[in-house]
Amino acid sequence: MWNLGRSPNGLDEAEEGDLYWVIKAAKQGNLRAIIHMIHVYEGDTNDDEPDDEQALYWYRKAADQGYPWSESDFGAERFFYLGMRYRHGYGDSEADEDKAAEHFLAASNLGHPEAQYRLAELLSEWGDESESEHWLESSANLGYGPAQLAYAEYPFVPEEEADALIDSAIGWYRARAERATKLRNLSTQQ
């Protein structure tokens, strides 16, 4: 099936019917076809928009076939983006808190501070305060300003530590405001 899907001019110029055979080979576990599908959904083989959800599906399929990839190769930022899509239901995705939590958790485990913060928010809404606290503290420790402010409000945080968190958060917000001002100034100069 893999060979049936290969165009004489190479896979980049394969026609839609050819892709049918590549997909069929990939679904049956052909590693070369699976890797090609990753490239298709990452937008590497044509002018289509990337589809992170489908790319993730094929990344996981490649890992199942023994390809030495881990979720970190997919990228924390991409997991975070998928989490936000499912959290808020934009694009072609319906809101789905379970999927949002799954993707936020994957990004959180890879050290993405905003994903940790968003996961903490979601877990708090679900009433899971101990896990929520864990991820909020982790995000605050990574220097994410909104998490620092939220964590500083916990009653068990010593006053000096809370003050330091608030000061750090103010610095975080100030740096972002300065960067936004610089970008706005650059765009008006052009």
C-alpha positions, 0 to 999 in steps of 0.5 A, a space after each residue: 500500500 505504501 508503494 501504491 501511494 507513492 507518486 512517480 514524482 515523489 510524495 510531495 507531488 502525490 495526488 489525493 487518490 495516492 494519499 488514500 493508499 498512504 493513509 491505509 498503509 499508515 493505519 496498518 502500521 507502516 512506519 514510513 507512511 505514519 511519518 509521512 502523515 505527521 509531515 502532512 498534518 504538520 503542513 510540511 508537504 502542502 499548502 494546507 494549514 497544520 492540524 495539530 490534533 491529527 499530527 498528535 494522533 500520528 505522533 502517538 501512532 509512530 511511538 506505538 510502532 517503536 519510533 523513538 519519539 516522546 510527547 516532548 517531541 510534539 512540543 509543550 506549546 502545541 499541547 497547550 494550544 490544543 488545550 486552549 482550543 478545547 477549553 474555549 471551543 474555538 476553531 473547528 473544536 467544540 469545548 471539551 473540558 476533559 480533552 482540554 485537561 488532557 492536553 494541558 496536563 501533557 504540556 504541564 508535564 513538559 514544563 509549560 507554565 501557562 498550561 500549568 496555570 490553566 490546568 490548575 484553574 480547571 482542576 479547581 473548578 472540578 473541586 480537585 484542590 490538592 492537584 490544583 494547588 500543585 500545578 498553581 505552585 509549579 507555575 508560580 515557581 516557573 515565574 508565570 505572573 498570573 500564577 504568582 498572584 493567585 498563589 500569593 493569595 493562599 492563606 498558608 503562604 508566608 507573608 514574605 513569600 507572598 510579597 516576593 511573589 507579588 513583586 515578581 508578578 508585577 515585574 512579569 506584567 511590566 515586562 509584557 507591557 513594555 514588549 507590547 509597547 515596543 511592538 506597537 511602536 515598531 508596527 506604527 513606524 512601518 
